């Protein structure tokens, strides 16, 4: 079933990898920083913070085993993305999984800054 609003998935920081940690995802931290820069974006799209271990039950049903990486923005069925953005489609879901492209999409759509 297509998502009804754009949904951004980020990894929750502080996870362990092979008994070492705590760690954080640098790409997710970049996106988190964008959200802090533009607090007016709160509530304009869904943000889900999920755990590090795979399989990631929040993403596998939507994007399959091969697309569990974060950050990832799953686009709502009604959302349009500019042709220059790397939008992929799996299981009928359109998504962007490149951090700068996610920020470009969100910045353009919501009228805030975009990365240079």
VODREN-952763 format. One record per atom (N, C-alpha, C, O): residue number from 1; atom name; z, y, x. Coordinates in steps of 0.001 Angstrom, whole numbers. Each point is the difference from the previous one (the first is absolute). Layout:
<site NUM,"CA",<Z,Y,X>>
...
# end
This chain:
<site 1,"N",<0,-1186,844>>
<site 1,"CA",<0,1186,-844>>
<site 1,"C",<0,1242,884>>
<site 1,"O",<818,99,914>>
<site 2,"N",<-1712,845,-1165>>
<site 2,"CA",<-60,1217,812>>
<site 2,"C",<1281,827,-133>>
<site 2,"O",<618,30,-1064>>
<site 3,"N",<-229,635,2138>>
<site 3,"CA",<1181,857,-44>>
<site 3,"C",<-333,1253,-810>>
<site 3,"O",<-1147,448,-21>>
<site 4,"N",<2161,114,-645>>
<site 4,"CA",<-225,1143,-882>>
<site 4,"C",<219,1339,693>>
<site 4,"O",<-416,1040,-510>>
<site 5,"N",<1062,-1063,1661>>
<site 5,"CA",<136,1217,783>>
<site 5,"C",<-126,-372,1477>>
<site 5,"O",<274,-1135,390>>
<site 6,"N",<-688,2096,418>>
<site 6,"CA",<-51,-250,1433>>
<site 6,"C",<1383,-469,444>>
<site 6,"O",<1014,568,-404>>
<site 7,"N",<-979,-1606,1235>>
<site 7,"CA",<1271,-550,454>>
<site 7,"C",<-41,-177,1514>>
<site 7,"O",<-854,-705,538>>
<site 8,"N",<1791,1358,128>>
<site 8,"CA",<115,-26,1446>>
<site 8,"C",<1088,-988,396>>
<site 8,"O",<1129,80,-484>>
<site 9,"N",<-1477,-1013,1370>>
<site 9,"CA",<963,-983,497>>
<site 9,"C",<322,307,1455>>
<site 9,"O",<-892,141,836>>
<site 10,"N",<2192,-40,-553>>
<site 10,"CA",<501,283,1340>>
<site 10,"C",<1062,-1034,361>>
<site 10,"O",<687,-521,-879>>
<site 11,"N",<-552,225,2169>>
<site 11,"CA",<1049,-916,438>>
<site 11,"C",<1322,744,111>>
<site 11,"O",<57,1116,517>>
<site 12,"N",<998,-1742,-1004>>
<site 12,"CA",<1341,543,137>>
<site 12,"C",<407,-117,1468>>
<site 12,"O",<-111,-1084,572>>
<site 13,"N",<579,2167,54>>
<site 13,"CA",<376,-72,1408>>
<site 13,"C",<1285,-794,219>>
<site 13,"O",<777,-238,-925>>
<site 14,"N",<-579,-163,2181>>
<site 14,"CA",<1225,-686,377>>
<site 14,"C",<-107,-1508,10>>
<site 14,"O",<1022,-686,-20>>
<site 15,"N",<-2231,150,50>>
<site 15,"CA",<-193,-1445,-42>>
<site 15,"C",<71,-599,1413>>
<site 15,"O",<-181,695,999>>
<site 16,"N",<447,-1990,-952>>
<site 16,"CA",<20,-761,1253>>
<site 16,"C",<-1297,-764,160>>
<site 16,"O",<-606,-419,-986>>
<site 17,"N",<182,238,2216>>
<site 17,"CA",<-1142,-844,335>>
<site 17,"C",<483,-987,1051>>
<site 17,"O",<399,394,1096>>
<site 18,"N",<-436,-1669,-1431>>
<site 18,"CA",<439,-1049,919>>
<site 18,"C",<1397,271,550>>
<site 18,"O",<264,-205,1185>>
<site 19,"N",<625,668,-2061>>
<site 19,"CA",<1379,249,401>>
<site 19,"C",<232,1281,766>>
<site 19,"O",<1108,242,478>>
<site 20,"N",<-2132,585,-353>>
<site 20,"CA",<135,1273,697>>
<site 20,"C",<-239,1143,-981>>
<site 20,"O",<-866,-80,-871>>
<site 21,"N",<1626,1112,1025>>
<site 21,"CA",<-164,1152,-869>>
<site 21,"C",<1189,914,158>>
<site 21,"O",<805,-201,909>>
<site 22,"N",<-668,1168,-1736>>
<site 22,"CA",<-871,286,-1129>>
<site 22,"C",<-1307,671,433>>
<site 22,"O",<-66,701,1009>>
<site 23,"N",<-973,-949,-1820>>
<site 23,"CA",<-1326,558,231>>
<site 23,"C",<-442,810,-1216>>
<site 23,"O",<588,-93,-1077>>
<site 24,"N",<-1645,892,1279>>
<site 24,"CA",<-665,667,-1103>>
<site 24,"C",<-1490,-21,272>>
<site 24,"O",<-433,-131,1145>>
<site 25,"N",<-340,259,-2194>>
<site 25,"CA",<-1458,49,100>>
<site 25,"C",<-403,1455,273>>
<site 25,"O",<256,882,-820>>
<site 26,"N",<-883,-639,1964>>
<site 26,"CA",<-387,1370,366>>
<site 26,"C",<-1002,592,-990>>
<site 26,"O",<75,1187,-317>>
<site 27,"N",<-1014,-2006,-176>>
<site 27,"CA",<-971,511,-971>>
<site 27,"C",<684,362,-1317>>
<site 27,"O",<-335,1011,-617>>
<site 28,"N",<1288,-1831,187>>
<site 28,"CA",<742,321,-1226>>
<site 28,"C",<830,1266,196>>
<site 28,"O",<121,816,-914>>
<site 29,"N",<454,-653,2118>>
<site 29,"CA",<794,1198,290>>
<site 29,"C",<-873,1257,-64>>
<site 29,"O",<461,1050,-447>>
<site 30,"N",<-1698,-1150,884>>
<site 30,"CA",<-934,1127,-98>>
<site 30,"C",<-217,392,-1456>>
<site 30,"O",<21,1183,-342>>
<site 31,"N",<-228,-2176,-508>>
<site 31,"CA",<-205,269,-1425>>
<site 31,"C",<1280,549,-617>>
<site 31,"O",<-56,912,-824>>
<site 32,"N",<1213,-1456,1213>>
<site 32,"CA",<1285,522,-492>>
<site 32,"C",<145,1477,372>>
<site 32,"O",<486,799,-799>>
<site 33,"N",<-908,-442,2015>>
<site 33,"CA",<60,1398,425>>
<site 33,"C",<-856,898,-877>>
<site 33,"O",<410,1112,-332>>
<site 34,"N",<-1587,-1579,-45>>
<site 34,"CA",<-877,742,-914>>
<site 34,"C",<715,257,-1330>>
<site 34,"O",<-78,1096,-557>>
<site 35,"N",<774,-2122,58>>
<site 35,"CA",<731,150,-1271>>
<site 35,"C",<1125,1026,125>>
<site 35,"O",<305,709,-959>>
<site 36,"N",<313,-631,2144>>
<site 36,"CA",<1047,999,238>>
<site 36,"C",<-615,1390,94>>
<site 36,"O",<564,961,-523>>
<site 37,"N",<-1716,-842,1185>>
<site 37,"CA",<-683,1296,107>>
<site 37,"C",<-337,574,-1371>>
<site 37,"O",<64,1212,-206>>
<site 38,"N",<-423,-2090,-730>>
<site 38,"CA",<-468,435,-1312>>
<site 38,"C",<849,-616,-1115>>
<site 38,"O",<-451,-909,-698>>
<site 39,"N",<1679,1406,534>>
<site 39,"CA",<878,-570,-1026>>
<site 39,"C",<-545,166,-1420>>
<site 39,"O",<425,-712,-910>>
<site 40,"N",<-1353,1635,715>>
<site 40,"CA",<-586,190,-1326>>
<site 40,"C",<-815,-1209,-451>>
<site 40,"O",<-387,-78,-1166>>
<site 41,"N",<123,-862,2065>>
<site 41,"CA",<-740,-1209,-368>>
<site 41,"C",<875,-1022,-728>>
<site 41,"O",<-518,-935,-612>>
<site 42,"N",<1806,1103,674>>
<site 42,"CA",<909,-958,-649>>
<site 42,"C",<-347,-161,-1473>>
<site 42,"O",<-95,977,-742>>
<site 43,"N",<-90,-2218,338>>
<site 43,"CA",<-308,-317,-1383>>
<site 43,"C",<-1470,27,-357>>
<site 43,"O",<-365,-378,-1113>>
<site 44,"N",<-493,814,2028>>
<site 44,"CA",<-1437,46,-303>>
<site 44,"C",<-688,-1342,192>>
<site 44,"O",<-1099,-216,-511>>
<site 45,"N",<1739,-684,1244>>
<site 45,"CA",<-485,-1362,199>>
<site 45,"C",<1221,-853,324>>
<site 45,"O",<1053,519,370>>
<site 46,"N",<-1205,-1811,-511>>
<site 46,"CA",<1119,-912,255>>
<site 46,"C",<133,-256,1496>>
<site 46,"O",<-997,-103,715>>
<site 47,"N",<2229,3,-257>>
<site 47,"CA",<287,-365,1381>>
<site 47,"C",<928,-1204,-37>>
<site 47,"O",<1085,53,-579>>
<site 48,"N",<-1523,-1132,1201>>
<site 48,"CA",<787,-1232,59>>
<site 48,"C",<326,-288,1457>>
<site 48,"O",<-897,-100,837>>
<site 49,"N",<2178,-32,-540>>
<site 49,"CA",<433,-378,1349>>
<site 49,"C",<362,-1477,-39>>
<site 49,"O",<845,-436,-782>>
<site 50,"N",<-1511,-322,1652>>
<site 50,"CA",<137,-1448,-56>>
<site 50,"C",<485,-543,1342>>
<site 50,"O",<-31,693,1017>>
<site 51,"N",<484,-1959,-1039>>
<site 51,"CA",<507,-638,1205>>
<site 51,"C",<-1095,-403,961>>
<site 51,"O",<-1170,-110,-368>>
<site 52,"N",<1572,-109,1609>>
<site 52,"CA",<-928,-369,1060>>
<site 52,"C",<-496,-1442,-86>>
<site 52,"O",<-1181,-236,251>>
<site 53,"N",<2031,-743,-594>>
<site 53,"CA",<-445,-1409,86>>
<site 53,"C",<-1234,-290,-854>>
<site 53,"O",<-185,543,-1089>>
<site 54,"N",<-653,-1433,1644>>
<site 54,"CA",<-1180,-484,-715>>
<site 54,"C",<268,-1410,-461>>
<site 54,"O",<759,-723,646>>
<site 55,"N",<-1353,317,-1732>>
<site 55,"CA",<-907,764,-852>>
<site 55,"C",<754,1093,-759>>
<site 55,"O",<1191,-120,-284>>
<site 56,"N",<-1903,1155,-24>>
<site 56,"CA",<577,1142,-726>>
<site 56,"C",<-360,-152,-1476>>
<site 56,"O",<-1131,270,-405>>
<site 57,"N",<2101,-705,-391>>
<site 57,"CA",<-285,-333,-1401>>
<site 57,"C",<-501,1175,-832>>
<site 57,"O",<-602,-210,-1053>>
<site 58,"N",<834,1426,1498>>
<site 58,"CA",<-487,1169,-723>>
<site 58,"C",<-1503,187,194>>
<site 58,"O",<-676,525,-885>>
<site 59,"N",<146,-951,2037>>
<site 59,"CA",<-1401,251,328>>
<site 59,"C",<-911,-1202,-173>>
<site 59,"O",<-1160,158,-381>>
<site 60,"N",<1662,-1354,654>>
<site 60,"CA",<-869,-1188,-48>>
<site 60,"C",<-677,-173,-1359>>
<site 60,"O",<-1200,-275,-30>>
<site 61,"N",<1907,422,-1100>>
<site 61,"CA",<-691,-169,-1288>>
<site 61,"C",<-1103,1045,-237>>
<site 61,"O",<-958,-260,-728>>
<site 62,"N",<1098,1421,1338>>
<site 62,"CA",<-978,1075,-189>>
<site 62,"C",<-1160,-81,978>>
<site 62,"O",<-1158,153,-390>>
<site 63,"N",<1469,-395,1675>>
<site 63,"CA",<-1015,104,1044>>
<site 63,"C",<-231,-1285,775>>
<site 63,"O",<-864,-39,876>>
<site 64,"N",<1608,-1005,-1173>>
<site 64,"CA",<-180,-1272,694>>
<site 64,"C",<722,-51,1336>>
<site 64,"O",<548,999,467>>
<site 65,"N",<-558,-2175,137>>
<site 65,"CA",<701,-234,1264>>
<site 65,"C",<-544,824,1160>>
<site 65,"O",<746,324,924>>
<site 66,"N",<-2015,15,-951>>
<site 66,"CA",<-623,686,1130>>
<site 66,"C",<245,1505,36>>
<site 66,"O",<-378,659,969>>
<site 67,"N",<996,-110,-1995>>
<site 67,"CA",<181,1462,-77>>
<site 67,"C",<1441,350,-366>>
<site 67,"O",<257,642,-1019>>
<site 68,"N",<686,-1078,1873>>
<site 68,"CA",<1421,253,-240>>
<site 68,"C",<549,1127,859>>
<site 68,"O",<1194,294,-51>>
<site 69,"N",<-2049,335,836>>
<site 69,"CA",<460,1034,915>>
<site 69,"C",<454,1255,-719>>
<site 69,"O",<-407,276,-1128>>
<site 70,"N",<1257,473,1805>>
<site 70,"CA",<486,1276,-511>>
<site 70,"C",<-165,1037,1104>>
<site 70,"O",<74,-331,1183>>
<site 71,"N",<-294,1565,-1564>>
<site 71,"CA",<-54,505,-1359>>
<site 71,"C",<-1305,-389,-684>>
<site 71,"O",<-1022,-230,646>>
<site 72,"N",<1089,165,-1955>>
<site 72,"CA",<-1197,-239,-798>>
<site 72,"C",<143,789,-1300>>
<site 72,"O",<1073,44,-601>>
<site 73,"N",<-2161,569,184>>
<site 73,"CA",<-41,735,-1261>>
<site 73,"C",<-967,-727,-920>>
<site 73,"O",<-1195,-88,280>>
<site 74,"N",<1722,-430,-1375>>
<site 74,"CA",<-849,-642,-997>>
<site 74,"C",<-358,1064,-1030>>
<site 74,"O",<873,644,-581>>
<site 75,"N",<-2161,-476,370>>
<site 75,"CA",<-486,1062,-885>>
<site 75,"C",<26,-449,-1452>>
<site 75,"O",<-318,-1145,-320>>
<site 76,"N",<698,2055,-539>>
<site 76,"CA",<-59,-260,-1435>>
<site 76,"C",<-1449,-200,-414>>
<site 76,"O",<-918,509,642>>
<site 77,"N",<728,-1249,-1710>>
<site 77,"CA",<-1355,-274,-492>>
<site 77,"C",<-752,1308,-276>>
<site 77,"O",<-1218,63,165>>
<site 78,"N",<1937,968,-582>>
<site 78,"CA",<-636,1268,-361>>
<site 78,"C",<-164,963,1172>>
<site 78,"O",<-596,1064,-166>>
<site 79,"N",<1110,-1412,1344>>
<site 79,"CA",<-45,911,1149>>
<site 79,"C",<-1340,-55,709>>
<site 79,"O",<-575,-1069,202>>
<site 80,"N",<92,2241,170>>
<site 80,"CA",<-1239,109,767>>
<site 80,"C",<355,351,1439>>
<site 80,"O",<919,781,248>>
<site 81,"N",<-1647,-1358,690>>
<site 81,"CA",<208,306,1411>>
<site 81,"C",<-1316,495,581>>
<site 81,"O",<-1076,-472,-367>>
<site 82,"N",<1181,1425,1276>>
<site 82,"CA",<-1198,523,655>>
<site 82,"C",<-714,-1112,758>>
<site 82,"O",<631,-933,496>>
<site 83,"N",<-1933,1043,-415>>
<site 83,"CA",<-828,-1033,622>>
<site 83,"C",<295,-176,1486>>
<site 83,"O",<-286,-1060,557>>
<site 84,"N",<854,2075,97>>
<site 84,"CA",<271,-124,1435>>
<site 84,"C",<1290,-754,312>>
<site 84,"O",<317,-218,1169>>
<site 85,"N",<420,-178,-2185>>
<site 85,"CA",<1249,-738,213>>
<site 85,"C",<-258,-1506,-7>>
<site 85,"O",<-840,-482,-760>>
<site 86,"N",<1557,-261,1601>>
<site 86,"CA",<-225,-1446,114>>
<site 86,"C",<701,-791,-1111>>
<site 86,"O",<995,-683,243>>
<site 87,"N",<-1520,787,-1441>>
<site 87,"CA",<571,-720,-1140>>
<site 87,"C",<-550,-1425,6>>
<site 87,"O",<-1209,-218,84>>
<site 88,"N",<2114,-734,-174>>
<site 88,"CA",<-371,-1414,-77>>
<site 88,"C",<302,-503,-1404>>
<site 88,"O",<774,615,-734>>
<site 89,"N",<-1383,-1727,364>>
<site 89,"CA",<274,-617,-1300>>
<site 89,"C",<247,-1488,197>>
<site 89,"O",<-796,-694,633>>
<site 90,"N",<1908,212,-1181>>
<site 90,"CA",<350,-1412,4>>
<site 90,"C",<635,-307,-1348>>
<site 90,"O",<844,757,-479>>
<site 91,"N",<-1243,-1852,-126>>
<site 91,"CA",<561,-413,-1295>>
<site 91,"C",<-108,1109,-1050>>
<site 91,"O",<849,96,-886>>
<site 92,"N",<-1872,728,979>>
<site 92,"CA",<-177,1084,-951>>
<site 92,"C",<876,1214,273>>
<site 92,"O",<-40,972,-754>>
<site 93,"N",<829,-1015,1821>>
<site 93,"CA",<882,1117,365>>
<site 93,"C",<-653,790,1127>>
<site 93,"O",<-415,-568,1010>>
<site 94,"N",<330,1873,-1191>>
<site 94,"CA",<-492,869,1065>>
<site 94,"C",<1212,498,788>>
<site 94,"O",<1032,335,-581>>
<site 95,"N",<-1168,-291,1905>>
<site 95,"CA",<1137,407,813>>
<site 95,"C",<-464,623,1310>>
<site 95,"O",<-1130,-192,449>>
<site 96,"N",<2061,953,148>>
<site 96,"CA",<-199,610,1309>>
<site 96,"C",<1163,-467,869>>
<site 96,"O",<1160,107,-397>>
<site 97,"N",<-1478,-628,1592>>
<site 97,"CA",<1076,-492,858>>
<site 97,"C",<5,639,1393>>
<site 97,"O",<633,-518,920>>
<site 98,"N",<-1332,1630,-767>>
<site 98,"CA",<27,750,1254>>
<site 98,"C",<858,1247,-213>>
<site 98,"O",<-293,796,-892>>
<site 99,"N",<1349,-610,1695>>
<site 99,"CA",<948,1097,-252>>
<site 99,"C",<-620,1381,-157>>
<site 99,"O",<315,702,-961>>
<site 100,"N",<-1192,-291,1883>>
<site 100,"CA",<-593,1341,-127>>
<site 100,"C",<-869,109,-1247>>
<site 100,"O",<-40,1055,-633>>
<site 101,"N",<-649,-2121,276>>
<site 101,"CA",<-825,17,-1211>>
<site 101,"C",<874,98,-1245>>
<site 101,"O",<-360,684,-958>>
<site 102,"N",<1499,-1359,963>>
<site 102,"CA",<942,117,-1119>>
<site 102,"C",<423,1457,-152>>
<site 102,"O",<20,534,-1109>>
<site 103,"N",<316,104,2223>>
<site 103,"CA",<445,1401,-48>>
<site 103,"C",<-1124,940,-415>>
<site 103,"O",<241,973,-714>>
<site 104,"N",<-1458,-1253,1150>>
<site 104,"CA",<-1136,823,-444>>
<site 104,"C",<-192,-107,-1507>>
<site 104,"O",<-175,1003,-693>>
<site 105,"N",<213,-2240,199>>
<site 105,"CA",<-164,-227,-1437>>
<site 105,"C",<1090,750,-776>>
<site 105,"O",<-303,757,-923>>
<site 106,"N",<1561,-965,1294>>
<site 106,"CA",<1108,635,-734>>
<site 106,"C",<-49,1517,120>>
<site 106,"O",<234,709,-978>>
<site 107,"N",<-538,-207,2176>>
<site 107,"CA",<-76,1449,187>>
<site 107,"C",<-1093,639,-840>>
<site 107,"O",<214,1033,-634>>
<site 108,"N",<-1383,-1657,633>>
<site 108,"CA",<-1113,533,-796>>
<site 108,"C",<299,-76,-1491>>
<site 108,"O",<-200,968,-733>>
<site 109,"N",<673,-2106,301>>
<site 109,"CA",<238,-195,-1432>>
<site 109,"C",<1058,956,-538>>
<site 109,"O",<-114,496,-1120>>
<site 110,"N",<1141,-240,1921>>
<site 110,"CA",<1137,774,-492>>
<site 110,"C",<54,1424,548>>
<site 110,"O",<974,718,-229>>
<site 111,"N",<-2022,-307,954>>
<site 111,"CA",<-90,1387,427>>
<site 111,"C",<1002,425,1046>>
<site 111,"O",<446,1147,12>>
<site 112,"N",<-84,-2081,883>>
<site 112,"CA",<881,344,1113>>
<site 112,"C",<-757,-242,1298>>
<site 112,"O",<-1185,-334,-36>>
<site 113,"N",<1837,493,1172>>
<site 113,"CA",<-660,-148,1296>>
<site 113,"C",<-508,-1396,269>>
<site 113,"O",<459,-979,-587>>
<site 114,"N",<-1419,914,1488>>
<site 114,"CA",<-546,-1272,456>>
<site 114,"C",<96,-50,1520>>
<site 114,"O",<52,1048,644>>
<site 115,"N",<-28,-2237,-60>>
<site 115,"CA",<130,-90,1455>>
<site 115,"C",<-1278,460,708>>
<site 115,"O",<-1111,-156,-507>>
<site 116,"N",<1311,721,1683>>
<site 116,"CA",<-1151,454,794>>
<site 116,"C",<-426,-1088,956>>
<site 116,"O",<-952,182,758>>
# end
